[in-house]
Amino acid sequence: MIILALDCALSSCSVSVIKDGEVLSEIFEERDRGQAERLLPMCQEVCQRHSLTFDDLDGIAVTRGPGTFTGVRIGLAAAKGLALALHIPIIGVTTLEAVARHSFDVLTGDDMGKIAVAHDARRSEIYWQIFEKRDHAIVACTEALAVPLADIALHFSTAVSVVVGSGTELIKSALPKDILEHLSFPDISPEPRAATVGQIAYEKIISGDAIESLAPLYLRAPDAIAARAITYAFQN
């Protein structure tokens, strides 16, 4: 089974080819813009490395948020277009679970406790979710939320021992000392990796959890809506 995985939901763009759960190759680029122009060429490049064409693919995996509104839409549009044209399943993976899975893979020790993923959501908010490892599987312990930074301490449990993600520096500045002293903030990339997204997707297909139609996970309304509402209020 060959899966093409892609991500451009946060501040990077990456694609990967996974065969039977093993990563064949990955292209990863840090970029805040230009994903729309770069994503499909990267998909072609990573396939060509192994003399593959899109017709050889058995599934498409993509991050569905939370992240930037533009990045999430670009990734989903590309994934849905390929899946529809090729008549293959599409599997959605959140940026939170992708970073959690990579973190558990990098860190050692089955008794490390729970990992909290904290992405900077801007506007003094954090995209937040807690995960743990059960029988070699990564399981969400809480719902994915957009949490005001001022309230973040209320979402910690004593079982959380590690915090990862692009919002870690914000977390450090917001937490009281008695919580901080029990946490570690390992130097792990806060960006989802397409290779990890593809491995999660492969496991979902094997278990029968593939999603053929999926919605973006935004967690809050876009800034543009708020701006239009303010403009309307001033004009009326």
Long-range contacts (C-beta under 8 A, 24 or more apart in sequence): 1-58, 1-59, 1-202, 1-205, 2-52, 2-56, 2-57, 2-58, 2-59, 3-57, 3-58, 3-59, 3-60, 3-61, 3-91, 3-198, 3-201, 3-202, 3-205, 4-43, 4-46, 4-47, 4-54, 4-57, 4-59, 4-60, 4-61, 4-82, 4-198, 5-60, 5-61, 5-62, 5-194, 5-195, 5-197, 5-198, 5-201, 6-39, 6-42, 6-43, 6-60, 6-61, 6-62, 6-63, 6-75, 6-78, 6-79, 6-194, 6-197, 7-62, 7-63, 7-75, 7-95, 7-98, 7-191, 7-192, 7-193, 7-194, 7-197, 8-35, 8-39, 8-63, 8-71, 8-74, 8-75, 9-63, 9-64, 9-65, 9-66, 9-67, 9-68, 9-71, 9-72, 9-75, 9-95, 9-192, 10-67, 10-68, 10-71, 10-95, 10-119, 10-166, 10-190, 10-191, 10-192, 11-68, 11-166, 11-191, 12-191, 12-192, 13-38, 13-39, 13-42, 14-42, 14-191, 14-192, 14-193, 14-194, 14-195, 15-39, 15-42, 15-43, 15-45, 15-46, 15-194, 16-46, 16-193, 16-194, 16-195, 16-197, 16-198, 17-46, 17-47, 17-49, 17-50, 17-52, 17-198, 18-61, 18-195, 18-198, 18-199, 18-201, 18-202, 20-202, 21-199, 21-202, 21-203, 23-195, 23-198, 23-199, 24-49, 24-50, 25-49, 25-50, 26-193, 26-194, 26-195, 27-194, 28-191, 28-193, 28-194, 30-191, 35-70, 35-71, 35-74, 35-75, 36-74, 39-74, 39-75, 39-78, 40-78, 43-78, 43-82, 54-82, 54-85, 54-86, 55-86, 57-82, 57-86, 57-88, 58-88, 59-83, 59-88, 59-89, 59-90, 59-91, 59-201, 59-202, 59-205, 59-210, 60-86, 60-88, 60-89, 60-90, 60-91, 61-90, 61-91, 61-92, 61-93, 61-194, 61-197, 61-198, 61-200, 61-201, 61-202, 62-90, 62-91, 62-92, 62-93, 62-197, 63-92, 63-93, 63-94, 63-95, 63-98, 63-192, 63-197, 64-92, 64-93, 64-94, 64-214, 64-215, 64-216, 64-217, 65-94, 65-95, 65-216, 65-217, 65-218, 65-219, 66-94, 66-95, 66-96, 66-119, 66-121, 66-127, 66-144, 66-146, 66-217, 66-218, 66-219, 67-95, 67-119, 69-218, 69-222, 69-223, 69-224, 72-216, 72-217, 72-218, 73-216, 76-214, 76-216, 83-212, 89-205, 89-210, 89-211, 89-212, 90-210, 90-211, 90-212, 90-213, 90-214, 91-200, 91-201, 91-204, 91-205, 91-209, 91-210, 91-211, 92-211, 92-214, 93-192, 93-197, 93-200, 93-201, 93-204, 94-129, 94-144, 94-217, 95-119, 95-127, 95-192, 96-127, 96-129, 96-131, 96-140, 96-144, 96-165, 97-129, 97-131, 97-138, 97-140, 97-200, 98-192, 98-193, 98-196, 98-197, 98-200, 99-164, 99-165, 99-188, 99-190, 99-191, 99-192, 100-129, 100-131, 100-138, 100-164, 101-138, 101-196, 101-199, 101-200, 102-188, 102-189, 102-192, 102-193, 102-196, 103-162, 103-164, 103-186, 103-188, 104-131, 104-133, 104-138, 105-196, 106-186, 106-188, 107-162, 107-186, 107-188, 112-161, 112-162, 113-159, 113-160, 113-161, 113-162, 114-141, 114-157, 114-159, 114-160, 114-161, 114-162, 115-160, 115-161, 115-162, 115-163, 115-164, 116-156, 116-160, 116-162, 116-163, 116-164, 116-165, 117-163, 117-164, 117-165, 118-152, 118-163, 118-164, 118-165, 118-166, 118-167, 118-168, 118-170, 118-171, 119-165, 119-166, 119-167, 119-190, 120-165, 120-166, 120-167, 120-170, 121-146, 121-167, 121-219, 121-220, 122-223, 123-223, 124-148, 124-149, 124-150, 125-149, 125-220, 126-152, 126-167, 126-170, 126-171, 127-165, 127-167, 127-219, 128-152, 128-155, 130-155, 130-157, 130-160, 132-159, 144-217, 144-219, 145-219, 146-219, 146-220, 149-174, 150-174, 153-179, 158-182, 162-186, 164-188, 164-190, 165-190, 166-190, 166-191
